[in-house]
């Protein structure tokens, strides 16, 4: 039994809420609560994984077995976070969870929540997924009125589902909320929602996703500390959200759904009159929503852009990036804007010209992203219009362009002029790529002899080029002194069929094998995959190439022309570190 030594008072650890009664050997520093807590910080308990976090309690439990003092201090830390999804693999018995639930401070409930009663009364953060039943959710909310973070999703069962508004009365008991997220709240009354806001004057973040039937905000008190407001809901169904911004004098970040609505002019007016600190406007929508929802038009965005005096972060979704939108942005915020994202659904060359205007004028820009979905840009048109004017971007670090149309490579038996093959390539981008001696072999339609030349860069693997049996003697080996790029072609076999499904490198070194029946025949080696060739090409200019799925492929010639143009422009953008073209990412080495 532990006893209290004479002359020594009990020690209370405020972090865990535990009073420790140490024995005489407590002068050992390893038994001081501060030292034990510091050691616990270096023992990994949660580690990031692909789909969340992995719970790794083995080392932490071993540390808690050092002594009674260590066990008393580390046990609350072991149970401090309880995520139903991430702890599924741990297979903790429900009885154990219920017995230790009073230690939990951060709780996440979902359909995987064990069937038990949570005795937590000192929660700081609570996340409730839409699959959680009301029977589990409401007792936890009722027992923790001192929550500072609440993310609550109602179990949505359809538009005709009816819930008792009185079920949400426990929300009115909360008075310390700083972060509030409500998802699928289509049944709570407007009056109750306003009372919840009025009872939490410390609120800093408010997110209302798919929030319906908020008709007014009469009686709402000013939310003096609110800096982040998101209402990704249809404004036509909840016009009160447009008026809510008038009660947010400290608003910095605003995010809302970009559906076409008659309320946008009123929203812009309210922002301009009441939110002088606004620096971020974001229109957030998924790819499916962008494709299926009428978006804000050219007339809607200029008033929104003008509603802030110093806009630093802008994300818009519209059919096209029109000159009117670009001119308004440049005129109002060219000295402020640092991060810009534009999602267009009917993109054309006009978008690229507008982007060129922005990149030329907004000198403070650090990140630029533009996507075109489901329509597509022509890569060669981008080379002409996006780089027509010089860029003045000393701070640019990332440029992402997704939505280029995949351009197929020419088939080997098609007649393609030399100017068409190399049009648009920048010689400077490949100045470090040297060319070996190549042997030129080309067979015309009658298989009568070589006419053109094909080169291979140093260090690339090769593939034999099979030609018709009746091939005349090839001409002498030629030395090519100028730098060349790689181009994608489809091989053709003796019957004229496609010889390869995957793109191959057109530039290749051809070797001759003597003794083949029918005369000397050109034989090629195994081709290098496009990814390997692309990586080597980018590495010659000091960039690392990677590829991620999700967008259209880009044939090597079109991608190379785009990349050359971006690499050449990167010489004037000294801080540029990332270039993304569809699914291809390039990072400066």
C-alpha positions as CSV (number, residue, x, y, z in Angstrom):
1,X,0.0,0.0,0.0
2,X,1.2,3.4,-0.9
3,X,1.8,5.8,2.0
4,X,2.4,9.5,2.3
5,X,5.9,10.2,3.7
6,X,6.0,12.7,6.6
7,X,6.7,16.2,5.4
8,X,5.8,15.4,1.8
9,X,2.6,16.6,0.3
10,X,0.7,14.7,-2.5
11,X,1.6,15.8,-6.0
12,X,-1.3,16.6,-8.4
13,X,-0.8,16.2,-12.1
14,X,-3.1,18.7,-13.8
15,X,-2.7,17.2,-17.3
16,X,-4.1,13.9,-16.2
17,X,-6.1,15.0,-13.2
18,X,-4.4,12.4,-11.0
19,X,-3.1,12.9,-7.5
20,X,0.1,10.9,-6.9
21,X,1.1,9.7,-3.4
22,X,4.8,8.8,-3.8
23,X,6.9,6.7,-1.5
24,X,10.2,7.9,0.0
25,X,12.1,7.0,-3.2
26,X,10.3,9.8,-5.0
27,X,13.5,11.9,-5.1
28,X,14.4,9.8,-8.2
29,X,13.8,12.1,-11.1
30,X,12.3,9.3,-13.2
31,X,9.3,9.4,-10.9
32,X,8.6,13.1,-11.3
33,X,5.3,13.6,-13.3
34,X,7.0,16.2,-15.6
35,X,9.8,13.7,-16.6
36,X,7.4,10.9,-17.1
37,X,5.2,13.1,-19.3
38,X,8.2,14.2,-21.3
39,X,9.3,10.6,-21.9
40,X,5.7,9.7,-23.0
41,X,5.9,12.4,-25.8
42,X,8.7,10.5,-27.5
43,X,6.9,7.1,-27.5
44,X,4.9,6.8,-30.8
45,X,1.3,5.8,-30.2
46,X,-0.3,6.8,-33.5
47,X,1.4,6.7,-36.9
48,X,0.0,8.0,-40.2
49,X,-1.1,5.4,-42.7
50,X,-2.7,5.4,-46.1
51,X,-6.3,5.5,-44.8
52,X,-5.8,7.4,-41.5
53,X,-3.7,6.5,-38.5
54,X,-2.4,3.2,-37.1
55,X,-2.7,2.5,-33.4
56,X,0.6,1.1,-32.1
57,X,0.3,0.8,-28.3
58,X,2.9,-1.9,-27.7
59,X,5.7,0.3,-26.6
60,X,3.4,2.7,-24.7
61,X,1.9,-0.2,-22.7
62,X,5.4,-1.5,-21.9
63,X,6.4,1.9,-20.6
64,X,3.3,2.0,-18.4
65,X,4.4,-1.2,-16.7
66,X,7.6,0.3,-15.3
67,X,6.0,1.2,-12.0
68,X,2.8,2.2,-10.3
69,X,3.7,5.9,-10.9
70,X,4.3,5.4,-14.6
71,X,1.1,3.3,-15.0
72,X,-0.9,6.0,-13.2
73,X,0.4,8.8,-15.5
74,X,0.6,6.9,-18.9
75,X,-2.8,5.1,-18.8
76,X,-4.8,8.4,-19.3
77,X,-2.5,9.3,-22.2
78,X,-3.0,5.8,-23.7
79,X,-6.8,6.4,-23.8
80,X,-6.7,10.1,-24.6
81,X,-7.7,9.6,-28.2
82,X,-10.4,7.1,-29.3
83,X,-11.2,6.8,-33.0
84,X,-13.7,4.1,-33.8
85,X,-12.4,3.7,-37.3
86,X,-8.7,3.6,-36.6
87,X,-9.1,1.3,-33.6
88,X,-11.1,-1.3,-35.4
89,X,-8.1,-3.5,-36.0
90,X,-7.1,-3.3,-32.3
91,X,-10.2,-5.5,-31.4
92,X,-10.5,-3.9,-27.9
93,X,-13.4,-5.5,-25.9
94,X,-16.3,-3.2,-25.4
95,X,-16.2,-3.8,-21.6
96,X,-12.6,-2.5,-21.6
97,X,-13.5,0.6,-23.6
98,X,-16.4,1.4,-21.3
99,X,-14.2,0.9,-18.2
100,X,-11.5,3.3,-19.5
101,X,-13.8,5.8,-21.3
102,X,-13.5,8.4,-18.6
103,X,-9.9,9.0,-19.7
104,X,-11.0,9.9,-23.3
105,X,-10.6,13.5,-24.4
106,X,-10.8,13.2,-28.2
107,X,-13.6,10.9,-29.4
108,X,-14.7,9.9,-32.9
109,X,-17.9,7.9,-33.3
110,X,-18.9,5.9,-36.4
111,X,-20.7,2.7,-37.3
112,X,-17.7,0.8,-36.0
113,X,-18.2,2.2,-32.5
114,X,-18.2,-0.7,-30.0
115,X,-21.5,-1.3,-28.2
116,X,-20.8,0.3,-24.9
117,X,-21.7,3.3,-22.8
118,X,-19.1,6.1,-22.8
119,X,-18.6,7.6,-19.4
120,X,-16.6,10.5,-20.8
121,X,-17.4,13.8,-19.2
122,X,-14.3,15.9,-20.0
123,X,-14.2,15.6,-23.8
124,X,-12.5,18.4,-25.7
125,X,-13.3,17.2,-29.3
126,X,-16.1,15.1,-30.6
127,X,-16.6,13.8,-34.1
128,X,-19.8,12.0,-35.0
129,X,-20.3,10.3,-38.4
130,X,-23.6,10.1,-40.1
131,X,-23.7,6.3,-39.4
132,X,-23.9,6.9,-35.7
133,X,-27.3,6.3,-34.1
134,X,-29.0,9.1,-32.2
135,X,-29.1,6.8,-29.2
136,X,-25.3,6.8,-29.0
137,X,-24.7,10.4,-30.0
138,X,-27.1,12.3,-27.8
139,X,-25.9,10.9,-24.4
140,X,-22.3,11.8,-25.2
141,X,-23.2,15.3,-26.2
142,X,-25.4,15.8,-23.1
143,X,-22.6,14.7,-20.8
144,X,-20.0,17.0,-22.3
145,X,-21.2,20.6,-22.4
146,X,-17.6,21.9,-22.2
147,X,-16.6,20.7,-25.7
148,X,-14.5,23.1,-27.8
149,X,-14.6,21.1,-31.1
150,X,-17.8,19.5,-32.4
151,X,-18.2,17.9,-35.9
152,X,-21.7,16.5,-36.1
153,X,-23.3,14.7,-39.0
154,X,-26.9,13.7,-38.8
155,X,-27.9,10.2,-39.8
156,X,-29.5,11.3,-43.1
157,X,-32.3,9.0,-44.2
158,X,-33.8,11.0,-47.0
159,X,-35.7,14.3,-47.5
160,X,-38.9,12.9,-46.1
161,X,-37.3,11.8,-42.8
162,X,-38.7,13.6,-39.8
163,X,-36.7,14.3,-36.6
164,X,-37.8,15.8,-33.4
165,X,-36.2,19.3,-33.1
166,X,-36.2,18.9,-29.3
167,X,-33.7,16.0,-29.6
168,X,-31.1,18.7,-30.3
169,X,-31.7,20.6,-27.1
170,X,-28.4,19.4,-25.5
171,X,-26.5,21.5,-28.1
172,X,-27.8,24.7,-26.5
173,X,-26.0,23.7,-23.2
174,X,-22.6,24.2,-24.9
175,X,-20.9,27.5,-24.3
176,X,-17.2,26.9,-25.1
177,X,-17.3,25.8,-28.7
178,X,-14.5,27.2,-30.9
179,X,-15.0,24.9,-33.9
180,X,-18.5,23.8,-35.0
181,X,-19.3,21.6,-38.1
182,X,-22.9,20.5,-38.9
183,X,-23.5,18.2,-41.8
184,X,-26.9,17.3,-43.3
185,X,-28.8,19.5,-40.8
186,X,-32.1,19.9,-42.6
187,X,-34.4,19.5,-39.6
188,X,-33.1,21.8,-36.9
189,X,-35.2,24.9,-36.5
190,X,-33.8,28.3,-37.3
191,X,-34.5,29.6,-33.8
192,X,-32.6,26.8,-32.2
193,X,-29.6,27.2,-34.5
194,X,-29.4,30.9,-33.6
195,X,-29.5,30.1,-29.9
196,X,-26.6,27.7,-30.4
197,X,-24.6,30.5,-32.0
198,X,-25.4,33.0,-29.4
199,X,-24.4,30.6,-26.6
200,X,-20.9,30.2,-28.1
201,X,-19.3,33.7,-28.4
202,X,-15.8,32.1,-28.7
203,X,-16.6,30.4,-32.0
204,X,-13.8,30.8,-34.5
205,X,-14.7,28.2,-37.2
206,X,-18.2,27.5,-38.5
207,X,-18.9,24.9,-41.2
208,X,-22.4,24.2,-42.5
209,X,-22.4,21.5,-45.1
210,X,-25.6,20.6,-46.9
211,X,-27.4,22.8,-44.4
212,X,-31.0,23.5,-45.3
213,X,-34.0,25.6,-44.4
214,X,-32.1,28.5,-42.8
215,X,-34.5,31.2,-43.8
216,X,-33.2,34.1,-41.6
217,X,-30.8,35.0,-38.8
218,X,-32.9,37.5,-36.9
219,X,-31.8,37.7,-33.3
220,X,-28.3,36.5,-33.9
221,X,-25.5,38.2,-31.9
222,X,-22.3,39.3,-33.6
223,X,-19.7,36.5,-33.9
224,X,-16.8,38.7,-33.1
225,X,-14.2,35.9,-33.1
226,X,-15.4,34.0,-36.1
227,X,-12.6,33.9,-38.8
228,X,-13.6,30.9,-40.9
229,X,-17.0,30.4,-42.4
230,X,-18.1,27.6,-44.8
231,X,-21.6,27.0,-46.1
232,X,-21.3,24.5,-48.9
233,X,-25.0,24.4,-49.2
234,X,-27.5,25.6,-51.8
235,X,-28.1,29.3,-51.1
236,X,-31.6,29.2,-52.6
237,X,-32.7,26.7,-50.0
238,X,-31.0,28.7,-47.1
239,X,-31.0,32.4,-47.9
240,X,-30.2,33.1,-44.2
241,X,-26.6,32.0,-44.9
242,X,-26.2,35.1,-47.1
243,X,-27.2,37.3,-44.2
244,X,-25.1,35.5,-41.7
245,X,-21.9,37.1,-43.0
246,X,-23.1,40.5,-41.8
247,X,-22.6,39.1,-38.2
248,X,-19.0,38.1,-38.8
249,X,-16.9,41.3,-38.6
250,X,-13.6,39.4,-38.2
251,X,-14.2,37.0,-41.1
252,X,-11.0,36.0,-43.0
253,X,-11.8,32.9,-44.9
254,X,-15.1,32.2,-46.8
255,X,-16.0,29.0,-48.6
256,X,-19.3,28.3,-50.3
257,X,-20.8,26.1,-53.0
258,X,-20.5,27.7,-56.5
259,X,-24.0,27.0,-57.7
260,X,-25.8,29.6,-59.8
261,X,-28.0,31.7,-57.5
262,X,-29.7,35.1,-57.4
263,X,-28.2,35.7,-54.0
264,X,-24.6,36.3,-55.1
265,X,-24.9,40.1,-55.6
266,X,-26.3,40.3,-52.0
267,X,-23.6,38.1,-50.7
268,X,-20.9,40.3,-52.3
269,X,-22.5,43.4,-50.9
270,X,-22.6,42.0,-47.4
271,X,-19.0,41.0,-47.6
272,X,-17.9,44.4,-48.8
273,X,-19.8,46.3,-46.1
274,X,-19.2,44.0,-43.1
275,X,-16.1,41.9,-43.6
276,X,-13.1,44.2,-44.0
277,X,-10.6,41.5,-43.1
278,X,-11.6,39.0,-45.8
279,X,-8.6,37.6,-47.6
280,X,-9.8,34.2,-48.9
281,X,-12.8,33.2,-51.1
282,X,-13.2,29.6,-52.1
283,X,-15.8,27.9,-54.3
284,X,-15.5,24.2,-53.4
285,X,-17.2,21.4,-55.3
286,X,-16.5,17.9,-56.3
287,X,-15.8,16.8,-59.9
288,X,-19.3,15.3,-60.1
289,X,-20.9,18.5,-58.7
290,X,-19.0,20.7,-61.2
291,X,-20.2,18.6,-64.1
292,X,-23.9,18.5,-63.0
293,X,-24.5,21.9,-61.3
294,X,-25.1,25.2,-63.0
295,X,-22.1,27.3,-61.9
296,X,-21.6,31.0,-61.2
297,X,-21.3,33.0,-64.4
298,X,-19.1,35.8,-65.7
299,X,-21.3,38.4,-64.1
300,X,-21.2,36.8,-60.7
301,X,-17.5,36.7,-60.0
302,X,-16.4,40.3,-60.5
303,X,-18.6,41.6,-57.6
304,X,-17.3,38.8,-55.4
305,X,-13.7,39.5,-56.3
306,X,-14.3,43.2,-55.6
307,X,-15.8,42.5,-52.2
308,X,-12.4,42.2,-50.6
309,X,-9.8,44.9,-50.4
310,X,-6.8,42.6,-50.4
311,X,-7.6,39.1,-51.6
312,X,-4.8,36.6,-51.1
313,X,-6.4,33.2,-51.9
314,X,-9.0,32.7,-54.5
315,X,-10.6,29.5,-55.8
316,X,-13.4,29.8,-58.4
317,X,-15.4,27.3,-60.5
318,X,-17.0,28.5,-63.7
319,X,-17.7,27.5,-67.3
320,X,-14.8,29.6,-68.7
321,X,-12.2,32.0,-67.4
322,X,-13.3,35.1,-69.3
323,X,-11.4,38.3,-69.9
324,X,-13.8,40.2,-67.6
325,X,-12.9,37.9,-64.6
326,X,-9.2,38.2,-65.3
327,X,-9.2,41.9,-65.7
328,X,-11.2,42.4,-62.5
329,X,-8.7,40.1,-60.6
330,X,-5.7,41.9,-61.9
331,X,-7.1,45.4,-61.4
332,X,-8.1,44.7,-57.8
333,X,-5.6,42.2,-56.4
334,X,-2.5,42.0,-58.5
335,X,-0.4,43.1,-55.6
336,X,-2.0,40.7,-53.1
337,X,-3.1,37.4,-54.6
338,X,-0.7,34.6,-53.6
339,X,-2.7,31.4,-54.3
340,X,-5.1,31.0,-57.2
341,X,-7.1,28.0,-58.4
342,X,-9.5,28.0,-61.4
343,X,-11.8,25.1,-62.3
344,X,-13.4,25.4,-65.7
345,X,-15.9,23.0,-67.3
346,X,-16.0,24.4,-70.9
347,X,-12.4,25.5,-71.3
348,X,-10.9,26.7,-74.5
349,X,-8.0,28.9,-75.7
350,X,-9.6,31.9,-74.0
351,X,-8.8,30.4,-70.6
352,X,-5.2,30.0,-71.5
353,X,-4.9,33.6,-72.7
354,X,-6.5,34.8,-69.5
355,X,-4.2,32.7,-67.4
356,X,-1.2,34.2,-69.2
357,X,-2.5,37.7,-68.3
358,X,-2.7,36.7,-64.6
359,X,0.7,35.1,-64.6
360,X,2.2,38.3,-66.2
361,X,0.6,40.7,-63.8
362,X,0.3,39.1,-60.3
363,X,3.8,39.3,-59.0
364,X,3.0,37.9,-55.6
365,X,1.6,34.7,-56.9
366,X,3.0,31.6,-55.1
367,X,0.7,28.8,-56.4
368,X,-1.3,28.6,-59.6
369,X,-3.7,25.7,-60.4
370,X,-6.0,25.4,-63.3
371,X,-8.2,22.4,-64.3
372,X,-10.4,21.8,-67.3
373,X,-13.0,19.1,-66.9
374,X,-14.7,17.5,-68.7
375,X,-13.6,19.4,-71.7
376,X,-9.9,19.5,-72.7
377,X,-7.3,22.0,-73.9
378,X,-5.1,21.4,-76.9
379,X,-1.4,21.1,-75.7
380,X,0.0,23.0,-78.7
381,X,-2.5,25.8,-78.2
382,X,-1.3,26.1,-74.6
383,X,2.3,26.5,-75.7
384,X,1.2,29.4,-77.9
385,X,-1.2,31.2,-75.6
386,X,0.0,30.5,-72.0
387,X,3.5,31.7,-72.8
388,X,2.7,34.5,-75.2
389,X,3.6,37.2,-72.6
390,X,6.5,37.1,-70.1
391,X,5.8,36.1,-66.5
392,X,6.8,38.3,-63.5
393,X,6.6,35.7,-60.7
394,X,9.6,35.8,-58.4
395,X,7.7,33.9,-55.7
396,X,6.0,31.2,-57.7
397,X,6.6,27.8,-56.3
398,X,4.0,25.6,-57.9
399,X,2.0,25.5,-61.1
400,X,-0.5,22.8,-61.8
401,X,-2.3,22.4,-65.2
402,X,-4.7,19.5,-65.6
403,X,-7.1,19.0,-68.5
404,X,-5.0,18.7,-71.6
405,X,-6.3,16.6,-74.4
406,X,-4.4,13.4,-75.1
407,X,-2.6,13.8,-78.5
408,X,-1.8,10.5,-80.2
409,X,1.6,10.0,-81.7
410,X,2.0,9.6,-85.5
411,X,2.0,6.0,-86.8
412,X,5.3,4.9,-88.2
413,X,4.0,4.4,-91.8
414,X,2.5,7.9,-92.0
415,X,4.3,10.6,-93.8
416,X,5.3,13.3,-91.3
417,X,7.5,16.2,-92.2
418,X,10.6,17.0,-90.2
419,X,9.2,20.4,-89.2
420,X,6.0,18.8,-87.9
421,X,8.0,16.2,-85.9
422,X,10.1,18.8,-84.0
423,X,7.8,21.8,-84.1
424,X,7.6,23.5,-80.7
425,X,10.6,21.8,-79.0
426,X,12.9,24.0,-77.1
427,X,16.6,23.3,-77.9
428,X,17.7,24.8,-74.6
429,X,15.8,22.3,-72.5
430,X,17.8,19.4,-74.0
431,X,21.1,21.1,-74.4
432,X,22.8,18.5,-72.1
433,X,21.4,15.6,-74.0
434,X,24.1,14.3,-76.3
435,X,23.6,12.2,-79.4
436,X,25.6,9.1,-80.4
437,X,26.4,7.9,-83.8
438,X,23.2,6.6,-85.4
439,X,22.6,4.5,-88.4
440,X,19.7,5.7,-90.4
441,X,17.3,3.2,-91.9
442,X,13.9,4.0,-93.4
443,X,11.8,1.9,-95.7
444,X,9.4,3.5,-98.1
445,X,6.1,1.9,-99.0
446,X,7.8,-0.3,-101.6
447,X,10.6,-1.2,-99.2
448,X,13.2,0.3,-101.6
449,X,15.6,2.0,-99.2
450,X,16.4,4.5,-96.5
451,X,15.5,8.1,-96.8
452,X,15.3,9.8,-93.4
453,X,17.3,9.7,-90.2
454,X,16.5,8.6,-86.7
455,X,18.6,9.4,-83.6
456,X,19.0,8.0,-80.1
457,X,20.2,9.8,-77.0
458,X,23.1,8.6,-75.0
459,X,22.4,5.9,-72.5
460,X,18.9,4.9,-73.7
461,X,18.0,1.2,-74.2
462,X,17.1,0.3,-77.7
463,X,14.7,-1.8,-79.7
464,X,15.2,-3.6,-83.0
465,X,13.3,-2.1,-85.9
466,X,11.9,-4.9,-88.1
467,X,11.7,-3.9,-91.7
468,X,10.5,-5.6,-94.8
469,X,12.5,-8.6,-96.0
470,X,13.3,-7.0,-99.4
471,X,15.4,-4.1,-98.1
472,X,18.2,-2.6,-100.1
473,X,21.6,-1.9,-98.6
474,X,21.3,1.0,-96.1
475,X,23.3,4.2,-96.5
476,X,26.5,5.0,-94.5
477,X,26.3,5.8,-90.9
478,X,25.8,9.5,-90.3
479,X,26.8,11.6,-87.3
480,X,24.2,13.9,-85.9
481,X,25.7,16.8,-84.0
482,X,22.6,18.6,-82.9
483,X,20.5,17.8,-79.8
484,X,17.4,15.8,-80.4
485,X,14.3,14.9,-78.4
486,X,12.4,11.7,-78.2
487,X,9.1,11.2,-80.0
488,X,6.5,8.6,-79.6
489,X,5.7,6.3,-82.6
490,X,3.9,3.0,-83.2
491,X,6.0,0.2,-84.6
492,X,4.9,-1.6,-87.8
493,X,5.6,-5.3,-88.5
494,X,6.0,-7.0,-91.8
495,X,2.2,-7.2,-92.4
496,X,1.8,-3.5,-91.6
497,X,0.1,-4.1,-88.3
498,X,0.9,-2.2,-85.1
499,X,3.8,-3.9,-83.5
500,X,3.5,-2.4,-80.1
501,X,0.6,-1.3,-77.9
502,X,2.7,0.8,-75.6
503,X,4.5,4.0,-76.9
504,X,8.1,3.5,-77.9
505,X,10.9,5.9,-78.4
506,X,11.3,7.0,-82.0
507,X,14.9,8.1,-81.6
508,X,17.0,4.9,-81.5
509,X,20.4,3.6,-82.4
510,X,20.1,1.0,-85.2
511,X,22.6,-1.9,-85.3
512,X,23.3,-4.0,-88.3
513,X,23.5,-7.8,-88.2
514,X,25.4,-9.5,-91.0
515,X,24.5,-12.9,-92.4
516,X,20.7,-12.5,-92.4
517,X,19.0,-14.0,-95.4
518,X,17.9,-11.4,-97.8
519,X,20.7,-9.0,-97.0
520,X,21.7,-6.9,-93.9
521,X,18.7,-6.3,-91.7
522,X,18.3,-3.6,-89.1
523,X,17.6,-5.0,-85.6
524,X,16.6,-2.9,-82.6
525,X,16.8,-3.5,-78.9
526,X,14.1,-3.4,-76.1
527,X,12.4,0.0,-75.9
528,X,12.6,2.2,-72.8
529,X,9.2,2.9,-71.3
530,X,7.9,6.4,-71.8
531,X,8.2,7.1,-68.0
532,X,11.9,6.2,-68.0
533,X,12.6,8.3,-71.1
534,X,10.7,11.2,-69.6
535,X,12.5,10.9,-66.3
536,X,15.9,11.0,-68.1
537,X,14.8,13.9,-70.2
538,X,13.6,15.9,-67.2
539,X,16.7,15.0,-65.2
540,X,18.9,16.6,-67.9
541,X,17.4,19.9,-66.9
542,X,17.5,19.2,-63.1
543,X,14.0,18.0,-62.5
544,X,12.6,14.7,-61.1
545,X,9.6,13.2,-63.1
546,X,6.9,11.1,-61.5
547,X,3.5,10.0,-62.7
548,X,0.2,9.7,-60.8
549,X,-3.1,8.3,-62.1
550,X,-6.3,10.1,-62.5
551,X,-6.0,12.2,-65.6
552,X,-5.6,11.7,-69.3
553,X,-2.2,10.5,-70.5
554,X,-0.1,12.8,-72.7
555,X,1.8,11.4,-75.6
556,X,5.5,12.1,-75.5
557,X,5.7,14.8,-78.3
558,X,2.9,16.9,-76.8
559,X,4.1,16.5,-73.2
560,X,7.6,17.3,-74.3
561,X,6.6,20.5,-76.0
562,X,4.7,21.6,-72.9
563,X,7.5,20.6,-70.6
564,X,10.1,22.5,-72.7
565,X,8.0,25.6,-72.6
566,X,7.5,25.4,-68.8
567,X,11.2,24.6,-68.2
568,X,12.3,27.5,-70.2
569,X,10.0,29.8,-68.3
570,X,11.2,28.3,-65.0
571,X,14.6,30.1,-65.6
572,X,12.9,33.4,-64.9
573,X,10.9,31.9,-62.0
574,X,13.8,30.9,-59.7
575,X,11.6,29.6,-56.8
576,X,9.5,27.3,-59.0
577,X,9.7,23.8,-57.5
578,X,6.7,21.9,-58.9
579,X,5.2,21.5,-62.4
580,X,2.2,19.3,-63.0
581,X,0.8,18.5,-66.5
582,X,-2.2,16.2,-66.3
583,X,-0.9,13.1,-64.5
584,X,2.8,13.9,-64.8
585,X,4.5,15.7,-62.0
586,X,7.9,17.3,-62.1
587,X,9.8,18.5,-59.0
588,X,13.0,20.5,-59.1
589,X,15.9,18.3,-57.9
